Amino acid sequence: MQPRMGGIIQVNIPDKDTLYASYMPYVVGGGLFVPTKQPIKLGEEVFVLATLPEQSQKIPLTGKVIWISQKQNGIKLQGFGMQLSGEKGIYYKSEAEKLLAGIKSEGRSSYTM
């Protein structure tokens, strides 16, 4: 499958709290929640430009949509979860896990589960 045509989706992760809520460590290869109101389908290949906290560089990520949150309910954001793939996905996973090392999960919520 070709990555989604119709635009690049951008996601800015400004701080570690947002990264904690967005990163999906339980996904094989790493996963990332992308808040968007753009229609998307499970299994669709997507192309996302994402940042990491304290970095301005946009990292080009490709992956497959594996989770969808259809509408906002006041707690969870509308968007989708993607399984990261390729070399940039490996890099993003590694950097995200370094940044999140030692952060306690107690009392923290996620955009997904």
Secondary structure, DSSP 8 states (H G I E B T S, - for coil): ----SS--EEE---SHHHHHHHEETTSTT-EEEEE--S---TT-EEEEEE--TT----EEEEEEEEEEE-S--SSS-SEEEEEEEHHHHHHHHHHHHHHHTT---TT---S--
